[in-house]
């Protein structure tokens, strides 16, 4: 979700810089709002909810499963 907000911010900044209406009439503060929201999401809300650690643990678990599967297939005749 935060990436969509970031894309909206980038599009708004490009439209503002190119002076395309109706975005050209907005203040730069309104253009900065999506970037501020994304920063708050990434720096405050995600760590507060533990979503960053959850993703990290999932990545580590998948890597461990790959290592175990590789070691089991690489050593024939050894049962675990």
C-alpha positions in Angstrom: 0.0 0.0 0.0 2.8 2.4 0.8 4.3 1.9 -2.6 1.1 3.1 -4.2 1.2 6.2 -2.1 4.8 6.7 -3.1 3.9 6.4 -6.8 1.2 9.0 -6.3 3.7 11.3 -4.7 6.2 10.9 -7.6 3.5 11.4 -10.2 2.3 14.5 -8.3 5.8 15.9 -8.1 6.4 15.3 -11.9 3.1 17.0 -12.7 3.9 19.9 -10.4 7.4 20.3 -11.9 5.9 20.2 -15.5 3.3 22.7 -14.4 0.4 20.6 -15.6 -3.0 21.7 -14.3 -4.6 21.1 -11.7 -1.5 19.9 -9.9 0.4 23.1 -10.9 -1.9 25.2 -8.7 -1.2 23.1 -5.6 1.3 24.1 -3.0 4.5 22.1 -2.7 3.3 21.1 0.8 0.5 19.1 -0.8 3.0 17.4 -3.1 5.1 16.5 0.0 2.2 14.9 1.9 2.4 11.5 0.2 6.1 11.3 0.9 5.6 12.2 4.5 2.9 9.6 4.9 5.1 6.9 3.4 8.0 7.9 5.7 5.6 7.6 8.7 4.4 4.2 7.5 8.0 2.9 7.0 9.6 4.4 10.0 6.9 4.3 12.7 4.0 2.0 11.9 5.8 -0.9 10.3 8.3 -1.4 13.2 5.6 -0.7 15.7 3.5 -3.6 14.3 6.5 -5.8 13.9 5.9 -6.3 10.2 9.6 -5.8 9.3 10.7 -8.6 11.7 7.9 -10.9 10.4 9.2 -10.5 6.9 12.8 -11.0 8.0 11.9 -14.2 9.9 10.0 -15.6 6.9 13.0 -14.9 4.6 15.3 -16.7 7.1 12.9 -19.6 7.3 12.8 -20.1 3.5 16.6 -19.9 3.3 16.9 -22.5 6.0 14.5 -24.8 4.2 16.5 -24.4 1.0 19.8 -25.3 2.8 18.2 -28.3 4.4 16.8 -29.6 1.2 20.1 -29.0 -0.6 22.0 -30.9 2.0 19.6 -33.8 2.1 19.7 -34.2 -1.7 23.5 -33.7 -1.8 24.3 -36.6 0.5 22.7 -39.8 -0.8 22.4 -42.7 1.7 22.2 -40.5 4.7 18.8 -40.4 6.3 17.7 -37.7 8.7 
